[in-house]
């Protein structure tokens, strides 16, 4: 696992060193539910920041260059799902592509990709992204601050590499697109455990039903409708990763 993470971090770090001062490095890490993409994204972002800190020992608290932005904040709210033509289906399929605000996600990516024309503002302002509040089961607006000093943005989510608009346009704006592969049996076991622990399902039977009728249905679309990617990393049952 560590060797694969190191290789990926080395690749990103080399690109970062060559990055013009007025640009950000945008990375999209996609995969089916239960693939381990969130874990990998957090590890990569943390490793990049740790490397930056190691290279600047003279600074007590060096400004971290990388920030992790999950796609979960772009879930439609429960109220928006209830306003759909078939509310019961919308709530049952929450997590499917149509239950996300893809246009808002694209707007965020465009705002981070845009280079402001000179003269540059004297005090650049942060860009804010939503997070997902699992207690409230709804997005929390403007909860993730992407600071001007955040020059590497690691996006993670089911659909960040989906070959369907508006996700396709967002994916095309990325500097790196990675896909985390996993066999569906491993993903299902992880999902069942996750759903029970998070209180999404009351027991393993209900969790398995949700995985089969929603998560893995979404997973089939994610695998089938994937844009071309730069890296494919296989997530193993023991939690390790293998580069393909």
TIVOZA-235421 format. One record per residue: x, y, z of N, C-alpha, C in turn; residue in one letter. Coordinates in steps of 0.001 Angstrom, whole numbers, padded with zeros to 6 digits, always signed. Example, Ala and Ser with C-alpha at 12.3 -4.5 7.8 and 13.67 -1.06 7.14 Angstrom:
<sites>
+013190-005690+007800+012300-004500+007800+013200-003300+007800A/+012850-002250+007080+013670-001060+007140+012900+000030+007870S/
</sites>
This chain:
<sites>
+000819-001196+000000+000000+000000+000000+000856+001249+000000X/+001847+001282+000892+002675+002468+001012+003423+002765-000273X/+003901+001708-000969+004637+001929-002206+003751+002583-003257X/+002487+002148-003352+001576+002730-004332+001248+004179-003977X/+001006+004453-002716+000724+005817-002290+001931+006705-002557X/+003112+006192-002254+004333+006974-002495+004493+007289-003971X/+004210+006312-004818+004327+006548-006264+003355+007632-006718X/+002125+007561-006232+001133+008560-006615+001502+009940-006076X/+001952+009979-004832+002356+011258-004235+003550+011836-004991X/+004513+010983-005354+005669+011448-006134+005227+012078-007454X/+004277+011436-008101+003786+011939-009392+003134+013313-009241X/+002274+013431-008235+001597+014707-008012+002589+015778-007597X/+003533+015409-006738+004500+016394-006251+005351+016932-007396X/+005750+016063-008307+006546+016506-009450+005746+017484-010314X/+004476+017192-010535+003635+018112-011305+003457+019437-010574X/+003325+019356-009263+003146+020556-008449+004369+021467-008543X/+005542+020873-008564+006771+021665-008653+006864+022424-009976X/+006221+021912-011008+006260+022542-012318+005064+023457-012571X/+004223+023616-011580+002971+024343-011744+003208+025853-011734X/+002647+026586-012701+002726+028047-012650+002098+028589-011372X/+002595+029711-010899+002168+030250-009607+000702+030642-009574X/+000090+030851-010746-001306+031285-010775-002278+030139-011078X/-001812+028897-010946-002671+027759-011253-002743+026789-010079X/-003817+026022-010088-003969+024935-009126-003858+023603-009857X/-003451+022577-009108-003418+021211-009615-004681+020513-009112X/-005533+020082-010038-006802+019471-009677-006760+017974-009972X/-007127+017178-008974-007097+015714-009088-008487+015172-008779X/-008996+014287-009628-010287+013639-009397-010046+012158-009133X/-010543+011663-008011-010411+010249-007664-011816+009655-007578X/-012131+008781-008524-013470+008186-008615-013412+006699-008297X/-014594+006126-008143-014706+004695-007896-016116+004376-007443X/-016444+003115-007412-017789+002708-006985-017905+002868-005471X/-019129+002916-004945-019282+002933-003490-018570+001734-002856X/-017811+002005-001799-017096+000933-001120-015762+000576-001738X/-015294+001381-002680-014027+001059-003351-012801+001456-002537X/-012969+002367-001584-011820+002849-000820-011282+004166-001341X/-012012+004808-002254-011530+006054-002856-011399+007188-001839X/-012309+007228-000869-012230+008279+000146-010973+008114+000982X/-010701+006887+001399-009502+006614+002187-008245+006986+001412X/-008176+006562+000150-007006+006877-000669-006850+008382-000840X/-007951+009087-001070-007894+010536-001268-007351+011244-000036X/-007835+010837+001124-007364+011463+002366-005877+011186+002585X/-005471+009956+002315-004066+009596+002515-003156+010390+001585X/-003545+010511+000321-002727+011245-000651-002623+012713-000257X/-003752+013338+000089-003725+014750+000481-002850+014964+001717X/-002992+014082+002707-002195+014202+003929-000713+013983+003643X/-000394+013039+002771+001008+012765+002437+001648+013943+001703X/+000902+014588+000843+001419+015768+000144+001719+016889+001132X/+000817+017101+002076+001038+018143+003076+002195+017792+003999X/+002334+016510+004333+003448+016086+005182+004779+016283+004456X/+004802+015995+003167+006034+016190+002401+006398+017671+002352X/+005403+018516+002158+005645+019962+002135+006234+020426+003466X/+005677+019917+004565+006166+020305+005886+007595+019824+006108X/+007907+018625+005632+009257+018069+005778+010278+018900+005023X/+009876+019421+003883+010789+020217+003052+010934+021655+003541X/+010117+022038+004531+010200+023395+005085+010300+023328+006613X/+011370+022690+007131+011484+022524+008591+011683+023850+009326X/+012094+024874+008602+012337+026161+009246+011043+026891+009594X/+009930+026454+009014+008638+027092+009268+007892+026294+010335X/+007527+026937+011463+006864+026202+012547+005574+025507+012087X/+004753+026224+011365+003502+025661+010869+003345+026009+009392X/+004015+025261+008518+003927+025574+007087+002498+025441+006568X/+002136+026326+005651+000786+026312+005087+000630+025084+004190X/-000325+024202+004473-000478+022996+003651-000956+023343+002249X/-000341+022763+001216-000742+023097-000154-001927+022292-000665X/-002266+021174-000005-003312+020282-000518-004562+020334+000349X/-005713+020222-000309-006979+020167+000404-007833+019058-000219X/-008588+018382+000616-009431+017269+000197-010878+017747+000118X/-011521+017545-001033-012904+018002-001232-013760+016828-001716X/-014538+016215-000830-015416+015117-001254-016633+015652-001997X/-017176+014824-002871-018345+015200-003677-019642+015109-002883X/-019597+014522-001684-020804+014272-000899-021614+015539-000629X/-020946+016680-000545-021645+017927-000267-022602+018338-001370X/-022499+017685-002518-023365+018037-003643-024574+017111-003767X/-024832+016299-002731-026107+015597-002633-027236+016624-002706X/-028316+016316-003408-029521+017123-003277-030068+016945-001866X/-030675+017991-001330-031239+017907+000013-032453+016979+000015X/-032841+016561+001201-034033+015721+001309-035273+016464+000817X/-035305+017783+001049-036439+018575+000563-036477+018587-000967X/-035301+018669-001593-035262+018634-003059-035688+017278-003594X/-035295+016218-002920-035721+014880-003338-037229+014737-003204X/-037792+015299-002143-039234+015211-001916-040021+015995-002962X/-039364+016980-003597-040033+017794-004615-039956+017169-006004X/-039281+016034-006129-039160+015375-007427-040476+014682-007808X/-040668+014386-009100-041911+013745-009541-042231+012445-008808X/-041212+011667-008475-041410+010420-007726-040545+010485-006461X/-041044+011129-005414-040245+011321-004195-039776+010015-003560X/-040628+009005-003559-040253+007734-002939-039046+007135-003646X/-039070+007158-004977-037938+006633-005746-036693+007473-005505X/-036847+008797-005482-035706+009687-005291-035014+009419-003961X/-035803+009242-002901-035211+008971-001591-034591+007573-001552X/-035255+006607-002165-034720+005239-002171-033418+005150-002950X/-033288+005973-003992-032112+005929-004847-031107+007017-004499X/-031224+007629-003337-030276+008674-002964-028852+008124-003050X/-028025+008834-003784-026687+008346-004087-026521+008062-005568X/-027654+007917-006283-027599+007777-007734-027205+009112-008353X/-026736+009066-009580-026234+010278-010237-027269+011393-010261X/-028534+011063-010481-029562+012101-010603-029930+012740-009267X/-029394+012225-008164-029680+012804-006855-028556+013738-006388X/-027676+014123-007306-026605+015079-007014-026782+016335-007856X/-026254+017437-007357-026265+018700-008098-024966+018813-008887X/-024946+018155-010040-023738+018146-010861-023357+019520-011374X/-024331+020360-011649-024042+021706-012156-023306+022540-011110X/-023704+022403-009867-023021+023141-008796-021594+022643-008633X/-021399+021323-008756-020039+020780-008671-019187+021310-009811X/-019731+021339-011019-018993+021875-012168-018630+023339-011935X/-019549+024114-011368-019272+025523-011099-018088+025682-010142X/-018013+024804-009140-016881+024856-008208-015576+024581-008951X/-015560+023519-009758-014344+023158-010485-013919+024298-011414X/-014875+024898-012100-014563+026018-013001-013977+027193-012232X/-014510+027459-011048-014007+028588-010256-012575+028349-009800X/-012223+027089-009562-010863+026764-009128-009899+026703-010307X/-010422+026397-011479-009579+026323-012668-009308+027712-013248X/-010247+028642-013061-010133+029968-013667-008922+030711-013121X/-008236+031403-014012-007117+032262-013633-007604+033698-013742X/-007662+034438-012631-008159+035817-012711-007233+036680-013561X/-007806+037564-014379-006967+038433-015215-006200+039429-014356X/-005026+039873-014823-004281+040877-014060-005047+042207-014091X/-004912+043067-013082-004083+042803-011898-004785+041849-010932X/-003995+040969-010310-004537+040040-009346-005015+040788-008110X/-006098+040321-007474-006562+041002-006258-005497+040936-005167X/-005348+042021-004388-004296+042043-003352-004514+040982-002273X/-005762+040683-001974-006054+039652-000974-007043+038658-001574X/-006535+037623-002241-007443+036624-002836-008361+036021-001774X/-009587+035785-002153-010564+035254-001205-010680+033742-001342X/-011047+033055-000267-011243+031607-000357-012441+031259-001238X/-012441+030031-001728-013594+029459-002410-014169+028420-001458X/-015481+028367-001335-016092+027465-000373-016870+026346-001063X/-016762+025153-000502-017498+023991-000997-018360+023447+000143X/-019453+022789-000198-020284+022199+000855-019719+020875+001339X/-020064+020508+002549-019764+019176+003073-021093+018462+003263X/-021048+017240+003786-022287+016517+004059-022371+016229+005544X/-023448+016672+006157-023670+016458+007586-024424+015142+007768X/-023729+014123+008238-024352+012799+008355-025382+012749+009485X/-025258+013639+010449-026258+013689+011518-027576+014249+010988X/-027479+015313+010187-028674+015931+009606-029124+015242+008326X/-028211+014438+007739-028470+013744+006475-028736+014710+005325X/-028036+015835+005360-028155+016840+004309-026828+017582+004155X/-026629+018223+003002-025399+019002+002810-025316+020181+003780X/-024096+020586+004071-023839+021761+004893-023125+022782+004013X/-023805+023855+003621-023222+024800+002660-021952+025478+003186X/-021052+025775+002252-019858+026600+002530-019079+026113+003749X/-018893+024813+003858-018248+024256+005048-016777+023928+004829X/-016359+023802+003560-014963+023482+003251-014326+024698+002586X/-013363+025283+003261-012689+026463+002716-011497+026020+001863X/-011512+026413+000602-010376+026178-000290-009635+027507-000380X/-008538+027579+000353-007814+028838+000502-006959+029131-000724X/-006584+030392-000919-005679+030713-002029-004367+029931-001966X/-003966+029546-000757-002721+028782-000587-002899+027297-000898X/-004130+026861-001061-004381+025465-001442-004177+025334-002950X/-003003+024871-003328-002641+024798-004745-002908+023418-005328X/-003193+022425-004465-003542+021071-004909-004906+020739-004323X/-005869+020431-005174-007214+020088-004712-007505+018651-005117X/-007761+017810-004113-008055+016396-004347-009559+016195-004222X/-010229+016022-005351-011664+015742-005358-011878+014237-005281X/-012965+013856-004629-013279+012425-004499-014779+012241-004607X/-015183+011190-005331-016608+010918-005395-016962+009895-006457X/-018178+009400-006364-018631+008383-007317-018560+008855-008760X/-018914+010115-008985-019168+010567-010356-018164+011590-010884X/-017057+011773-010198-016097+012796-010640-015376+012404-011931X/-015530+011147-012371-014969+010715-013659-016056+010088-014540X/-017292+010541-014376-018404+009981-015140-018472+010617-016524X/-018669+009782-017535-018724+010261-018922-020149+010691-019274X/-020633+011675-018541-021983+012207-018747-021988+013636-018232X/-022595+014540-018991-022622+015932-018535-023532+016078-017311X/-023170+017002-016388-022039+017933-016438-020740+017374-015860X/-020776+016100-015426-019584+015498-014806-018440+015399-015795X/-018764+015123-017061-017718+014992-018074-016914+016289-018214X/-017612+017407-018256-016910+018687-018386-016024+018956-017179X/-016529+018635-015993-015717+018815-014781-014479+017926-014833X/-014658+016680-015275-013528+015746-015360-012475+016242-016345X/-012920+016856-017430-011978+017347-018439-011138+018514-017930X/-011599+019170-016864-010857+020294-016289-009798+019844-015284X/-009783+018554-014980-008822+018026-014004-007451+017811-014647X/-006415+017924-013832-005052+017624-014295-004754+016138-014210X/-005382+015470-013253-005209+014031-013067-006565+013413-012777X/-006853+012288-013442-008079+011535-013175-007676+010115-012796X/-008078+009696-011600-007741+008363-011107-009029+007591-010855X/-008937+006275-011020-010093+005420-010763-009668+004275-009853X/-010419+004095-008771-010135+003022-007824-011063+001854-008144X/-010491+000751-008602-011259-000453-008931-011395-001346-007697X/-012488-002082-007656-012688-003061-006589-013665-004108-007110X/-013505-005355-006670-014513-006334-007059-015770-006068-006236X/-016918-006317-006835-018174-005909-006226-018493-006679-004944X/-017982-007885-004792-018212-008621-003553-017514-007937-002376X/-016279-007479-002622-015559-006745-001575-016273-005444-001259X/-016703-004736-002306-017426-003486-002093-018703-003725-001295X/-019412-004798-001616-020669-005092-000919-020430-005346+000562X/-019403-006127+000892-019103-006396+002305-018799-005096+003052X/-018020-004240+002419-017691-002959+003048-018943-002106+003237X/-019802-002086+002223-021012-001263+002281-021971-001745+003365X/-022145-003050+003473-023032-003596+004499-022547-003170+005880X/-021273-003333+006125-020692-002942+007419-020872-001437+007658X/-020605-000629+006622-020698+000828+006737-022135+001260+007017X/-023098+000691+006301-024493+001101+006459-025020+000781+007858X/-024623-000371+008401-025070-000739+009751-024424+000187+010780X/-023117+000412+010653-022407+001252+011624-022896+002699+011588X/-023271+003182+010394-023712+004571+010258-025187+004749+010595X/-025900+003646+010842-027315+003740+011151-028196+003929+009931X/-027623+003761+008732-028403+003858+007497-029333+002654+007374X/-028867+001520+007881-029678+000296+007879-029698-000274+009295X/-030822-000929+009639-030966-001435+011009-030181-002720+011240X/-029946-003482+010143-029214-004737+010286-028559-005088+008950X/-027818-006189+008935-027076-006558+007736-027997-006905+006569X/-029154-007465+006874-030090-007809+005788-030569-006550+005059X/-030946-005551+005832-031401-004292+005228-030248-003597+004517X/-029068-003660+005110-027898-003035+004498-027553-003714+003178X/-027654-005040+003142-027380-005765+001907-028376-005423+000814X/-029633-005241+001196-030671-004867+000236-030364-003499-000366X/-029955-002565+000488-029617-001228-000007-028403-001284-000930X/-027420-002075-000565-026230-002207-001405-026594-002784-002774X/-027432-003819-002785-027789-004488-004041-028691-003641-004927X/-029617-002911-004307-030636-002201-005080-030280-000751-005369X/-029219-000252-004740-028853+001149-004979-027357+001305-005235X/-026535+001030-004218-025097+001294-004328-024447+000579-005502X/-024705-000711-005645-024039-001477-006691-024678-001258-008062X/-025938-000837-008075-026555-000391-009332-025846+000867-009811X/-025609+001791-008888-024846+003000-009221-023429+002633-009642X/-022865+001649-008948-021505+001213-009266-021376+000707-010685X/-022397-000001-011172-022357-000514-012542-022284+000636-013538X/-023031+001707-013282-022978+002875-014158-021613+003548-014090X/-021076+003649-012887-019784+004311-012686-018678+003598-013466X/-018711+002259-013462-017705+001477-014185-017921+001558-015691X/-019170+001442-016110-019486+001399-017542-019296+002746-018212X/-019628+003832-017519-019616+005162-018127-018465+006003-017579X/-017278+005477-017646-016101+006159-017105-015351+006866-018220X/-014909+008090-017963-014042+008777-018914-012663+008129-018881X/-011823+008467-019843-010441+007990-019810-009747+008543-018568X/-008991+007694-017904-008322+008113-016672-006809+007926-016805X/-006083+008605-015919-004618+008551-015945-004061+007420-015089X/-004812+007024-014077-004356+005979-013165-005523+005066-012816X/-005268+003777-012787-006238+002806-012268-005565+002081-011118X/-006164+002181-009936-005614+001572-008731-006636+000557-008226X/-006229-000674-008059-007139-001711-007585-007103-001778-006062X/-008290-001693-005466-008423-001793-004020-008637-003254-003648X/-007751-003784-002819-007824-005192-002431-008663-005361-001174X/-009057-006602-000929-009924-006883+000215-009260-006523+001535X/-007933-006622+001592-007232-006314+002847-006992-004816+003030X/-007520-003992+002113-007369-002545+002254-006145-001987+001559X/-005373-002821+000894-004194-002342+000163-004587-001964-001256X/-003650-001319-001972-003894-000900-003350-002830-001444-004253X/-003236-001773-005478-002308-002287-006491-002488-001448-007742X/-001390-000998-008308-001460-000207-009545-001600-001122-010740X/-002502-000756-011660-002687-001566-012880-001892-000952-014028X/
</sites>
